[in-house]
Amino acid sequence: VNVLALNLALDRMAARRFGAFDLIMCRNVMIYFDDTMKAQVLTTFADQLAPDGSLFIGHSETIRPGTTPFTSMPISHAFCYRKSA
């Protein structure tokens, strides 16, 4: 398992050096971002996820349907989004 930690505001291009990810976990971080930064981070995540990759976010965070290339996945006690094909 490879783990990568980045500064989401500053390292938008850094993750590309590591290829595509099957899973990104970003829990209770985006609640501190304004809408512009949140959109940038979600775009970066979408670019970095492998096809059918999954994004887990915190319970206090939301992704509005139709605003990103993610589809909500029904998982009990978690918020998971799958990258749309």
PyMOL Python script that loads the backbone (N, CA, C, O; Angstrom):
from pymol import cmd

cmd.read_pdbstr("""\
ATOM      1  N   VAL A   1       0.844  -1.164   0.000  1.00  0.00           N
ATOM      2  CA  VAL A   1       0.000   0.000   0.000  1.00  0.00           C
ATOM      3  C   VAL A   1       0.893   1.232   0.000  1.00  0.00           C
ATOM      4  O   VAL A   1       1.763   1.377   0.858  1.00  0.00           O
ATOM      5  N   ASN A   2       0.677   2.106  -0.952  1.00  0.00           N
ATOM      6  CA  ASN A   2       1.393   3.376  -0.992  1.00  0.00           C
ATOM      7  C   ASN A   2       0.512   4.457  -0.403  1.00  0.00           C
ATOM      8  O   ASN A   2      -0.673   4.540  -0.723  1.00  0.00           O
ATOM      9  N   VAL A   3       1.079   5.281   0.450  1.00  0.00           N
ATOM     10  CA  VAL A   3       0.351   6.374   1.076  1.00  0.00           C
ATOM     11  C   VAL A   3       1.050   7.669   0.690  1.00  0.00           C
ATOM     12  O   VAL A   3       2.277   7.762   0.724  1.00  0.00           O
ATOM     13  N   LEU A   4       0.263   8.655   0.328  1.00  0.00           N
ATOM     14  CA  LEU A   4       0.805   9.938  -0.075  1.00  0.00           C
ATOM     15  C   LEU A   4       0.052  11.036   0.659  1.00  0.00           C
ATOM     16  O   LEU A   4      -1.178  11.054   0.648  1.00  0.00           O
ATOM     17  N   ALA A   5       0.767  11.942   1.291  1.00  0.00           N
ATOM     18  CA  ALA A   5       0.145  13.089   1.961  1.00  0.00           C
ATOM     19  C   ALA A   5       0.621  14.351   1.259  1.00  0.00           C
ATOM     20  O   ALA A   5       1.818  14.540   1.044  1.00  0.00           O
ATOM     21  N   LEU A   6      -0.325  15.213   0.902  1.00  0.00           N
ATOM     22  CA  LEU A   6       0.000  16.434   0.180  1.00  0.00           C
ATOM     23  C   LEU A   6      -0.670  17.633   0.818  1.00  0.00           C
ATOM     24  O   LEU A   6      -1.685  17.500   1.501  1.00  0.00           O
ATOM     25  N   ASN A   7      -0.101  18.798   0.595  1.00  0.00           N
ATOM     26  CA  ASN A   7      -0.758  20.048   0.931  1.00  0.00           C
ATOM     27  C   ASN A   7      -1.731  20.319  -0.206  1.00  0.00           C
ATOM     28  O   ASN A   7      -1.300  20.625  -1.318  1.00  0.00           O
ATOM     29  N   LEU A   8      -3.017  20.214   0.040  1.00  0.00           N
ATOM     30  CA  LEU A   8      -4.025  20.299  -1.017  1.00  0.00           C
ATOM     31  C   LEU A   8      -4.071  21.664  -1.682  1.00  0.00           C
ATOM     32  O   LEU A   8      -4.491  21.774  -2.834  1.00  0.00           O
ATOM     33  N   ALA A   9      -3.652  22.692  -0.986  1.00  0.00           N
ATOM     34  CA  ALA A   9      -3.675  24.041  -1.560  1.00  0.00           C
ATOM     35  C   ALA A   9      -2.441  24.310  -2.414  1.00  0.00           C
ATOM     36  O   ALA A   9      -2.500  25.111  -3.347  1.00  0.00           O
ATOM     37  N   LEU A  10      -1.342  23.662  -2.113  1.00  0.00           N
ATOM     38  CA  LEU A  10      -0.083  23.994  -2.783  1.00  0.00           C
ATOM     39  C   LEU A  10       0.435  22.923  -3.732  1.00  0.00           C
ATOM     40  O   LEU A  10       1.154  23.244  -4.678  1.00  0.00           O
ATOM     41  N   ASP A  11       0.092  21.669  -3.508  1.00  0.00           N
ATOM     42  CA  ASP A  11       0.687  20.565  -4.258  1.00  0.00           C
ATOM     43  C   ASP A  11      -0.254  19.958  -5.289  1.00  0.00           C
ATOM     44  O   ASP A  11      -0.287  18.738  -5.447  1.00  0.00           O
ATOM     45  N   ARG A  12      -1.013  20.781  -5.990  1.00  0.00           N
ATOM     46  CA  ARG A  12      -2.021  20.264  -6.921  1.00  0.00           C
ATOM     47  C   ARG A  12      -1.405  19.395  -8.004  1.00  0.00           C
ATOM     48  O   ARG A  12      -2.053  18.455  -8.464  1.00  0.00           O
ATOM     49  N   MET A  13      -0.194  19.670  -8.423  1.00  0.00           N
ATOM     50  CA  MET A  13       0.434  18.912  -9.497  1.00  0.00           C
ATOM     51  C   MET A  13       1.336  17.787  -8.975  1.00  0.00           C
ATOM     52  O   MET A  13       1.695  16.887  -9.735  1.00  0.00           O
ATOM     53  N   ALA A  14       1.698  17.825  -7.720  1.00  0.00           N
ATOM     54  CA  ALA A  14       2.670  16.874  -7.172  1.00  0.00           C
ATOM     55  C   ALA A  14       2.195  15.429  -7.252  1.00  0.00           C
ATOM     56  O   ALA A  14       2.995  14.534  -7.526  1.00  0.00           O
ATOM     57  N   ALA A  15       0.922  15.187  -7.022  1.00  0.00           N
ATOM     58  CA  ALA A  15       0.416  13.813  -7.002  1.00  0.00           C
ATOM     59  C   ALA A  15       0.530  13.137  -8.358  1.00  0.00           C
ATOM     60  O   ALA A  15       0.595  11.909  -8.421  1.00  0.00           O
ATOM     61  N   ARG A  16       0.556  13.890  -9.432  1.00  0.00           N
ATOM     62  CA  ARG A  16       0.628  13.301 -10.772  1.00  0.00           C
ATOM     63  C   ARG A  16       1.884  12.468 -10.969  1.00  0.00           C
ATOM     64  O   ARG A  16       1.892  11.550 -11.789  1.00  0.00           O
ATOM     65  N   ARG A  17       2.927  12.767 -10.242  1.00  0.00           N
ATOM     66  CA  ARG A  17       4.166  11.988 -10.350  1.00  0.00           C
ATOM     67  C   ARG A  17       3.991  10.555  -9.875  1.00  0.00           C
ATOM     68  O   ARG A  17       4.800   9.690 -10.210  1.00  0.00           O
ATOM     69  N   PHE A  18       2.943  10.293  -9.096  1.00  0.00           N
ATOM     70  CA  PHE A  18       2.752   8.982  -8.504  1.00  0.00           C
ATOM     71  C   PHE A  18       1.717   8.139  -9.236  1.00  0.00           C
ATOM     72  O   PHE A  18       1.413   7.028  -8.801  1.00  0.00           O
ATOM     73  N   GLY A  19       1.175   8.639 -10.332  1.00  0.00           N
ATOM     74  CA  GLY A  19       0.188   7.882 -11.097  1.00  0.00           C
ATOM     75  C   GLY A  19      -1.202   7.987 -10.503  1.00  0.00           C
ATOM     76  O   GLY A  19      -1.480   8.851  -9.672  1.00  0.00           O
ATOM     77  N   ALA A  20      -2.070   7.089 -10.947  1.00  0.00           N
ATOM     78  CA  ALA A  20      -3.475   7.109 -10.527  1.00  0.00           C
ATOM     79  C   ALA A  20      -3.656   6.357  -9.207  1.00  0.00           C
ATOM     80  O   ALA A  20      -2.946   5.395  -8.914  1.00  0.00           O
ATOM     81  N   PHE A  21      -4.621   6.825  -8.429  1.00  0.00           N
ATOM     82  CA  PHE A  21      -4.934   6.212  -7.145  1.00  0.00           C
ATOM     83  C   PHE A  21      -6.270   5.476  -7.227  1.00  0.00           C
ATOM     84  O   PHE A  21      -7.200   5.937  -7.888  1.00  0.00           O
ATOM     85  N   ASP A  22      -6.359   4.340  -6.557  1.00  0.00           N
ATOM     86  CA  ASP A  22      -7.617   3.602  -6.475  1.00  0.00           C
ATOM     87  C   ASP A  22      -8.513   4.175  -5.385  1.00  0.00           C
ATOM     88  O   ASP A  22      -9.736   4.054  -5.455  1.00  0.00           O
ATOM     89  N   LEU A  23      -7.912   4.793  -4.385  1.00  0.00           N
ATOM     90  CA  LEU A  23      -8.652   5.291  -3.232  1.00  0.00           C
ATOM     91  C   LEU A  23      -8.022   6.592  -2.738  1.00  0.00           C
ATOM     92  O   LEU A  23      -6.804   6.688  -2.587  1.00  0.00           O
ATOM     93  N   ILE A  24      -8.864   7.580  -2.490  1.00  0.00           N
ATOM     94  CA  ILE A  24      -8.432   8.812  -1.834  1.00  0.00           C
ATOM     95  C   ILE A  24      -9.337   9.006  -0.623  1.00  0.00           C
ATOM     96  O   ILE A  24     -10.562   8.946  -0.729  1.00  0.00           O
ATOM     97  N   MET A  25      -8.714   9.238   0.525  1.00  0.00           N
ATOM     98  CA  MET A  25      -9.468   9.514   1.750  1.00  0.00           C
ATOM     99  C   MET A  25      -9.139  10.935   2.180  1.00  0.00           C
ATOM    100  O   MET A  25      -7.989  11.269   2.467  1.00  0.00           O
ATOM    101  N   CYS A  26     -10.164  11.753   2.215  1.00  0.00           N
ATOM    102  CA  CYS A  26     -10.010  13.153   2.604  1.00  0.00           C
ATOM    103  C   CYS A  26     -11.155  13.472   3.556  1.00  0.00           C
ATOM    104  O   CYS A  26     -12.200  13.977   3.145  1.00  0.00           O
ATOM    105  N   ARG A  27     -10.946  13.177   4.806  1.00  0.00           N
ATOM    106  CA  ARG A  27     -12.024  13.280   5.791  1.00  0.00           C
ATOM    107  C   ARG A  27     -11.862  14.524   6.652  1.00  0.00           C
ATOM    108  O   ARG A  27     -10.819  14.769   7.259  1.00  0.00           O
ATOM    109  N   ASN A  28     -12.953  15.306   6.675  1.00  0.00           N
ATOM    110  CA  ASN A  28     -13.045  16.482   7.538  1.00  0.00           C
ATOM    111  C   ASN A  28     -11.937  17.498   7.273  1.00  0.00           C
ATOM    112  O   ASN A  28     -11.383  18.090   8.200  1.00  0.00           O
ATOM    113  N   VAL A  29     -11.628  17.686   6.006  1.00  0.00           N
ATOM    114  CA  VAL A  29     -10.640  18.671   5.588  1.00  0.00           C
ATOM    115  C   VAL A  29     -11.311  19.779   4.786  1.00  0.00           C
ATOM    116  O   VAL A  29     -11.057  20.960   5.019  1.00  0.00           O
ATOM    117  N   MET A  30     -12.165  19.398   3.844  1.00  0.00           N
ATOM    118  CA  MET A  30     -12.754  20.380   2.935  1.00  0.00           C
ATOM    119  C   MET A  30     -13.737  21.328   3.615  1.00  0.00           C
ATOM    120  O   MET A  30     -14.128  22.335   3.025  1.00  0.00           O
ATOM    121  N   ILE A  31     -14.139  21.022   4.837  1.00  0.00           N
ATOM    122  CA  ILE A  31     -15.038  21.931   5.557  1.00  0.00           C
ATOM    123  C   ILE A  31     -14.358  23.269   5.846  1.00  0.00           C
ATOM    124  O   ILE A  31     -15.029  24.259   6.138  1.00  0.00           O
ATOM    125  N   TYR A  32     -13.040  23.299   5.765  1.00  0.00           N
ATOM    126  CA  TYR A  32     -12.286  24.519   6.020  1.00  0.00           C
ATOM    127  C   TYR A  32     -12.021  25.331   4.757  1.00  0.00           C
ATOM    128  O   TYR A  32     -11.463  26.426   4.835  1.00  0.00           O
ATOM    129  N   PHE A  33     -12.414  24.810   3.592  1.00  0.00           N
ATOM    130  CA  PHE A  33     -12.150  25.474   2.316  1.00  0.00           C
ATOM    131  C   PHE A  33     -13.355  26.268   1.850  1.00  0.00           C
ATOM    132  O   PHE A  33     -14.498  25.906   2.132  1.00  0.00           O
ATOM    133  N   ASP A  34     -13.091  27.361   1.130  1.00  0.00           N
ATOM    134  CA  ASP A  34     -14.188  28.065   0.474  1.00  0.00           C
ATOM    135  C   ASP A  34     -14.598  27.262  -0.767  1.00  0.00           C
ATOM    136  O   ASP A  34     -13.926  26.298  -1.133  1.00  0.00           O
ATOM    137  N   ASP A  35     -15.693  27.658  -1.406  1.00  0.00           N
ATOM    138  CA  ASP A  35     -16.221  26.889  -2.536  1.00  0.00           C
ATOM    139  C   ASP A  35     -15.224  26.774  -3.683  1.00  0.00           C
ATOM    140  O   ASP A  35     -15.162  25.735  -4.340  1.00  0.00           O
ATOM    141  N   THR A  36     -14.448  27.818  -3.935  1.00  0.00           N
ATOM    142  CA  THR A  36     -13.468  27.792  -5.024  1.00  0.00           C
ATOM    143  C   THR A  36     -12.378  26.766  -4.756  1.00  0.00           C
ATOM    144  O   THR A  36     -12.040  25.969  -5.631  1.00  0.00           O
ATOM    145  N   MET A  37     -11.833  26.785  -3.557  1.00  0.00           N
ATOM    146  CA  MET A  37     -10.774  25.834  -3.205  1.00  0.00           C
ATOM    147  C   MET A  37     -11.311  24.416  -3.183  1.00  0.00           C
ATOM    148  O   MET A  37     -10.641  23.491  -3.641  1.00  0.00           O
ATOM    149  N   LYS A  38     -12.518  24.235  -2.653  1.00  0.00           N
ATOM    150  CA  LYS A  38     -13.124  22.906  -2.618  1.00  0.00           C
ATOM    151  C   LYS A  38     -13.283  22.362  -4.044  1.00  0.00           C
ATOM    152  O   LYS A  38     -13.010  21.187  -4.287  1.00  0.00           O
ATOM    153  N   ALA A  39     -13.714  23.191  -4.972  1.00  0.00           N
ATOM    154  CA  ALA A  39     -13.870  22.765  -6.365  1.00  0.00           C
ATOM    155  C   ALA A  39     -12.525  22.383  -6.973  1.00  0.00           C
ATOM    156  O   ALA A  39     -12.435  21.408  -7.719  1.00  0.00           O
ATOM    157  N   GLN A  40     -11.479  23.144  -6.659  1.00  0.00           N
ATOM    158  CA  GLN A  40     -10.143  22.826  -7.168  1.00  0.00           C
ATOM    159  C   GLN A  40      -9.650  21.490  -6.631  1.00  0.00           C
ATOM    160  O   GLN A  40      -9.094  20.681  -7.372  1.00  0.00           O
ATOM    161  N   VAL A  41      -9.856  21.266  -5.343  1.00  0.00           N
ATOM    162  CA  VAL A  41      -9.423  20.011  -4.720  1.00  0.00           C
ATOM    163  C   VAL A  41     -10.182  18.831  -5.316  1.00  0.00           C
ATOM    164  O   VAL A  41      -9.581  17.798  -5.613  1.00  0.00           O
ATOM    165  N   LEU A  42     -11.488  18.970  -5.493  1.00  0.00           N
ATOM    166  CA  LEU A  42     -12.273  17.879  -6.071  1.00  0.00           C
ATOM    167  C   LEU A  42     -11.872  17.599  -7.512  1.00  0.00           C
ATOM    168  O   LEU A  42     -11.883  16.446  -7.943  1.00  0.00           O
ATOM    169  N   THR A  43     -11.521  18.628  -8.255  1.00  0.00           N
ATOM    170  CA  THR A  43     -11.028  18.429  -9.625  1.00  0.00           C
ATOM    171  C   THR A  43      -9.702  17.678  -9.609  1.00  0.00           C
ATOM    172  O   THR A  43      -9.487  16.772 -10.414  1.00  0.00           O
ATOM    173  N   THR A  44      -8.820  18.051  -8.698  1.00  0.00           N
ATOM    174  CA  THR A  44      -7.543  17.344  -8.562  1.00  0.00           C
ATOM    175  C   THR A  44      -7.773  15.885  -8.202  1.00  0.00           C
ATOM    176  O   THR A  44      -7.138  14.999  -8.773  1.00  0.00           O
ATOM    177  N   PHE A  45      -8.680  15.624  -7.255  1.00  0.00           N
ATOM    178  CA  PHE A  45      -8.986  14.245  -6.890  1.00  0.00           C
ATOM    179  C   PHE A  45      -9.513  13.464  -8.090  1.00  0.00           C
ATOM    180  O   PHE A  45      -9.100  12.327  -8.321  1.00  0.00           O
ATOM    181  N   ALA A  46     -10.407  14.056  -8.840  1.00  0.00           N
ATOM    182  CA  ALA A  46     -10.970  13.375 -10.011  1.00  0.00           C
ATOM    183  C   ALA A  46      -9.873  13.065 -11.028  1.00  0.00           C
ATOM    184  O   ALA A  46      -9.869  11.995 -11.635  1.00  0.00           O
ATOM    185  N   ASP A  47      -8.949  14.000 -11.211  1.00  0.00           N
ATOM    186  CA  ASP A  47      -7.836  13.772 -12.138  1.00  0.00           C
ATOM    187  C   ASP A  47      -6.925  12.655 -11.655  1.00  0.00           C
ATOM    188  O   ASP A  47      -6.365  11.915 -12.464  1.00  0.00           O
ATOM    189  N   GLN A  48      -6.775  12.531 -10.361  1.00  0.00           N
ATOM    190  CA  GLN A  48      -5.837  11.560  -9.793  1.00  0.00           C
ATOM    191  C   GLN A  48      -6.412  10.171  -9.576  1.00  0.00           C
ATOM    192  O   GLN A  48      -5.655   9.209  -9.443  1.00  0.00           O
ATOM    193  N   LEU A  49      -7.731  10.045  -9.536  1.00  0.00           N
ATOM    194  CA  LEU A  49      -8.327   8.733  -9.309  1.00  0.00           C
ATOM    195  C   LEU A  49      -8.284   7.881 -10.575  1.00  0.00           C
ATOM    196  O   LEU A  49      -8.487   8.371 -11.686  1.00  0.00           O
ATOM    197  N   ALA A  50      -8.019   6.616 -10.376  1.00  0.00           N
ATOM    198  CA  ALA A  50      -8.099   5.651 -11.470  1.00  0.00           C
ATOM    199  C   ALA A  50      -9.562   5.518 -11.888  1.00  0.00           C
ATOM    200  O   ALA A  50     -10.458   5.872 -11.122  1.00  0.00           O
ATOM    201  N   PRO A  51      -9.809   5.013 -13.091  1.00  0.00           N
ATOM    202  CA  PRO A  51     -11.206   4.758 -13.467  1.00  0.00           C
ATOM    203  C   PRO A  51     -11.878   3.889 -12.401  1.00  0.00           C
ATOM    204  O   PRO A  51     -11.307   2.894 -11.956  1.00  0.00           O
ATOM    205  N   ASP A  52     -13.062   4.260 -12.006  1.00  0.00           N
ATOM    206  CA  ASP A  52     -13.803   3.593 -10.936  1.00  0.00           C
ATOM    207  C   ASP A  52     -13.126   3.704  -9.576  1.00  0.00           C
ATOM    208  O   ASP A  52     -13.428   2.922  -8.674  1.00  0.00           O
ATOM    209  N   GLY A  53     -12.212   4.666  -9.413  1.00  0.00           N
ATOM    210  CA  GLY A  53     -11.594   4.907  -8.117  1.00  0.00           C
ATOM    211  C   GLY A  53     -12.606   5.485  -7.147  1.00  0.00           C
ATOM    212  O   GLY A  53     -13.651   5.988  -7.559  1.00  0.00           O
ATOM    213  N   SER A  54     -12.297   5.416  -5.846  1.00  0.00           N
ATOM    214  CA  SER A  54     -13.237   5.858  -4.814  1.00  0.00           C
ATOM    215  C   SER A  54     -12.657   7.000  -3.985  1.00  0.00           C
ATOM    216  O   SER A  54     -11.459   7.039  -3.702  1.00  0.00           O
ATOM    217  N   LEU A  55     -13.528   7.921  -3.606  1.00  0.00           N
ATOM    218  CA  LEU A  55     -13.191   9.044  -2.751  1.00  0.00           C
ATOM    219  C   LEU A  55     -14.046   8.959  -1.493  1.00  0.00           C
ATOM    220  O   LEU A  55     -15.274   8.929  -1.577  1.00  0.00           O
ATOM    221  N   PHE A  56     -13.407   8.920  -0.336  1.00  0.00           N
ATOM    222  CA  PHE A  56     -14.120   8.949   0.935  1.00  0.00           C
ATOM    223  C   PHE A  56     -13.934  10.324   1.563  1.00  0.00           C
ATOM    224  O   PHE A  56     -12.815  10.828   1.659  1.00  0.00           O
ATOM    225  N   ILE A  57     -15.049  10.928   1.990  1.00  0.00           N
ATOM    226  CA  ILE A  57     -15.002  12.230   2.643  1.00  0.00           C
ATOM    227  C   ILE A  57     -15.669  12.121   4.009  1.00  0.00           C
ATOM    228  O   ILE A  57     -16.310  11.119   4.324  1.00  0.00           O
ATOM    229  N   GLY A  58     -15.511  13.156   4.805  1.00  0.00           N
ATOM    230  CA  GLY A  58     -16.071  13.160   6.152  1.00  0.00           C
ATOM    231  C   GLY A  58     -17.572  13.350   6.173  1.00  0.00           C
ATOM    232  O   GLY A  58     -18.166  13.788   5.188  1.00  0.00           O
ATOM    233  N   HIS A  59     -18.183  13.017   7.301  1.00  0.00           N
ATOM    234  CA  HIS A  59     -19.641  13.080   7.442  1.00  0.00           C
ATOM    235  C   HIS A  59     -20.178  14.507   7.355  1.00  0.00           C
ATOM    236  O   HIS A  59     -21.349  14.706   7.032  1.00  0.00           O
ATOM    237  N   SER A  60     -19.344  15.492   7.638  1.00  0.00           N
ATOM    238  CA  SER A  60     -19.801  16.884   7.594  1.00  0.00           C
ATOM    239  C   SER A  60     -19.561  17.540   6.235  1.00  0.00           C
ATOM    240  O   SER A  60     -19.847  18.724   6.059  1.00  0.00           O
ATOM    241  N   GLU A  61     -19.041  16.784   5.285  1.00  0.00           N
ATOM    242  CA  GLU A  61     -18.741  17.317   3.958  1.00  0.00           C
ATOM    243  C   GLU A  61     -19.736  16.780   2.937  1.00  0.00           C
ATOM    244  O   GLU A  61     -20.284  15.689   3.094  1.00  0.00           O
ATOM    245  N   THR A  62     -19.955  17.555   1.908  1.00  0.00           N
ATOM    246  CA  THR A  62     -20.878  17.132   0.857  1.00  0.00           C
ATOM    247  C   THR A  62     -20.302  17.466  -0.509  1.00  0.00           C
ATOM    248  O   THR A  62     -19.471  18.361  -0.665  1.00  0.00           O
ATOM    249  N   ILE A  63     -20.775  16.717  -1.483  1.00  0.00           N
ATOM    250  CA  ILE A  63     -20.484  17.001  -2.884  1.00  0.00           C
ATOM    251  C   ILE A  63     -21.831  17.116  -3.575  1.00  0.00           C
ATOM    252  O   ILE A  63     -22.614  16.166  -3.598  1.00  0.00           O
ATOM    253  N   ARG A  64     -22.089  18.275  -4.130  1.00  0.00           N
ATOM    254  CA  ARG A  64     -23.371  18.478  -4.800  1.00  0.00           C
ATOM    255  C   ARG A  64     -23.433  17.678  -6.085  1.00  0.00           C
ATOM    256  O   ARG A  64     -22.507  17.748  -6.893  1.00  0.00           O
ATOM    257  N   PRO A  65     -24.507  16.912  -6.298  1.00  0.00           N
ATOM    258  CA  PRO A  65     -24.654  16.117  -7.520  1.00  0.00           C
ATOM    259  C   PRO A  65     -24.574  17.005  -8.758  1.00  0.00           C
ATOM    260  O   PRO A  65     -25.130  18.104  -8.782  1.00  0.00           O
ATOM    261  N   GLY A  66     -23.889  16.527  -9.770  1.00  0.00           N
ATOM    262  CA  GLY A  66     -23.791  17.242 -11.027  1.00  0.00           C
ATOM    263  C   GLY A  66     -22.705  18.301 -11.081  1.00  0.00           C
ATOM    264  O   GLY A  66     -22.491  18.902 -12.134  1.00  0.00           O
ATOM    265  N   THR A  67     -22.007  18.550  -9.963  1.00  0.00           N
ATOM    266  CA  THR A  67     -20.970  19.576  -9.956  1.00  0.00           C
ATOM    267  C   THR A  67     -19.569  18.990 -10.124  1.00  0.00           C
ATOM    268  O   THR A  67     -18.613  19.725 -10.370  1.00  0.00           O
ATOM    269  N   THR A  68     -19.448  17.688  -9.994  1.00  0.00           N
ATOM    270  CA  THR A  68     -18.154  17.016 -10.118  1.00  0.00           C
ATOM    271  C   THR A  68     -18.365  15.669 -10.819  1.00  0.00           C
ATOM    272  O   THR A  68     -19.498  15.198 -10.926  1.00  0.00           O
ATOM    273  N   PRO A  69     -17.296  15.060 -11.288  1.00  0.00           N
ATOM    274  CA  PRO A  69     -17.432  13.752 -11.939  1.00  0.00           C
ATOM    275  C   PRO A  69     -17.469  12.593 -10.944  1.00  0.00           C
ATOM    276  O   PRO A  69     -16.800  11.580 -11.147  1.00  0.00           O
ATOM    277  N   PHE A  70     -18.246  12.739  -9.874  1.00  0.00           N
ATOM    278  CA  PHE A  70     -18.367  11.690  -8.871  1.00  0.00           C
ATOM    279  C   PHE A  70     -19.818  11.265  -8.729  1.00  0.00           C
ATOM    280  O   PHE A  70     -20.738  12.068  -8.882  1.00  0.00           O
ATOM    281  N   THR A  71     -19.998   9.998  -8.435  1.00  0.00           N
ATOM    282  CA  THR A  71     -21.314   9.439  -8.183  1.00  0.00           C
ATOM    283  C   THR A  71     -21.331   8.899  -6.761  1.00  0.00           C
ATOM    284  O   THR A  71     -20.409   8.195  -6.349  1.00  0.00           O
ATOM    285  N   SER A  72     -22.373   9.227  -6.017  1.00  0.00           N
ATOM    286  CA  SER A  72     -22.495   8.765  -4.640  1.00  0.00           C
ATOM    287  C   SER A  72     -22.652   7.249  -4.602  1.00  0.00           C
ATOM    288  O   SER A  72     -23.389   6.668  -5.399  1.00  0.00           O
ATOM    289  N   MET A  73     -21.951   6.623  -3.668  1.00  0.00           N
ATOM    290  CA  MET A  73     -22.032   5.168  -3.485  1.00  0.00           C
ATOM    291  C   MET A  73     -22.688   4.874  -2.143  1.00  0.00           C
ATOM    292  O   MET A  73     -22.277   5.426  -1.122  1.00  0.00           O
ATOM    293  N   PRO A  74     -23.697   4.019  -2.129  1.00  0.00           N
ATOM    294  CA  PRO A  74     -24.372   3.709  -0.863  1.00  0.00           C
ATOM    295  C   PRO A  74     -23.541   2.774   0.021  1.00  0.00           C
ATOM    296  O   PRO A  74     -23.483   1.566  -0.212  1.00  0.00           O
ATOM    297  N   ILE A  75     -22.908   3.349   1.026  1.00  0.00           N
ATOM    298  CA  ILE A  75     -22.123   2.579   1.989  1.00  0.00           C
ATOM    299  C   ILE A  75     -22.575   3.002   3.378  1.00  0.00           C
ATOM    300  O   ILE A  75     -22.656   4.195   3.668  1.00  0.00           O
ATOM    301  N   SER A  76     -22.861   2.066   4.207  1.00  0.00           N
ATOM    302  CA  SER A  76     -23.343   2.358   5.550  1.00  0.00           C
ATOM    303  C   SER A  76     -22.263   3.055   6.378  1.00  0.00           C
ATOM    304  O   SER A  76     -21.109   2.625   6.390  1.00  0.00           O
ATOM    305  N   HIS A  77     -22.641   4.127   7.066  1.00  0.00           N
ATOM    306  CA  HIS A  77     -21.786   4.869   7.995  1.00  0.00           C
ATOM    307  C   HIS A  77     -20.590   5.547   7.329  1.00  0.00           C
ATOM    308  O   HIS A  77     -19.584   5.807   7.989  1.00  0.00           O
ATOM    309  N   ALA A  78     -20.686   5.837   6.029  1.00  0.00           N
ATOM    310  CA  ALA A  78     -19.586   6.514   5.340  1.00  0.00           C
ATOM    311  C   ALA A  78     -20.126   7.290   4.155  1.00  0.00           C
ATOM    312  O   ALA A  78     -21.223   7.019   3.666  1.00  0.00           O
ATOM    313  N   PHE A  79     -19.352   8.251   3.701  1.00  0.00           N
ATOM    314  CA  PHE A  79     -19.682   8.989   2.495  1.00  0.00           C
ATOM    315  C   PHE A  79     -18.627   8.645   1.454  1.00  0.00           C
ATOM    316  O   PHE A  79     -17.477   9.073   1.545  1.00  0.00           O
ATOM    317  N   CYS A  80     -19.040   7.872   0.476  1.00  0.00           N
ATOM    318  CA  CYS A  80     -18.127   7.420  -0.556  1.00  0.00           C
ATOM    319  C   CYS A  80     -18.664   7.858  -1.910  1.00  0.00           C
ATOM    320  O   CYS A  80     -19.867   7.798  -2.169  1.00  0.00           O
ATOM    321  N   TYR A  81     -17.759   8.295  -2.761  1.00  0.00           N
ATOM    322  CA  TYR A  81     -18.104   8.694  -4.123  1.00  0.00           C
ATOM    323  C   TYR A  81     -17.212   7.945  -5.084  1.00  0.00           C
ATOM    324  O   TYR A  81     -16.010   7.816  -4.852  1.00  0.00           O
ATOM    325  N   ARG A  82     -17.777   7.463  -6.133  1.00  0.00           N
ATOM    326  CA  ARG A  82     -17.023   6.748  -7.157  1.00  0.00           C
ATOM    327  C   ARG A  82     -16.831   7.681  -8.329  1.00  0.00           C
ATOM    328  O   ARG A  82     -17.733   8.436  -8.690  1.00  0.00           O
ATOM    329  N   LYS A  83     -15.645   7.626  -8.925  1.00  0.00           N
ATOM    330  CA  LYS A  83     -15.375   8.435 -10.106  1.00  0.00           C
ATOM    331  C   LYS A  83     -16.239   7.916 -11.250  1.00  0.00           C
ATOM    332  O   LYS A  83     -16.225   6.725 -11.560  1.00  0.00           O
ATOM    333  N   SER A  84     -16.984   8.814 -11.869  1.00  0.00           N
ATOM    334  CA  SER A  84     -17.842   8.431 -12.982  1.00  0.00           C
ATOM    335  C   SER A  84     -16.993   8.127 -14.200  1.00  0.00           C
ATOM    336  O   SER A  84     -15.973   8.770 -14.448  1.00  0.00           O
ATOM    337  N   ALA A  85     -17.431   7.151 -14.942  1.00  0.00           N
ATOM    338  CA  ALA A  85     -16.665   6.756 -16.148  1.00  0.00           C
ATOM    339  C   ALA A  85     -16.873   7.728 -17.268  1.00  0.00           C
ATOM    340  O   ALA A  85     -16.311   7.554 -18.349  1.00  0.00           O
TER     341      ALA A  85
END
""", "prot")
cmd.dss("prot")
cmd.show_as("cartoon", "prot")
cmd.util.cbc("prot")
cmd.orient("prot")
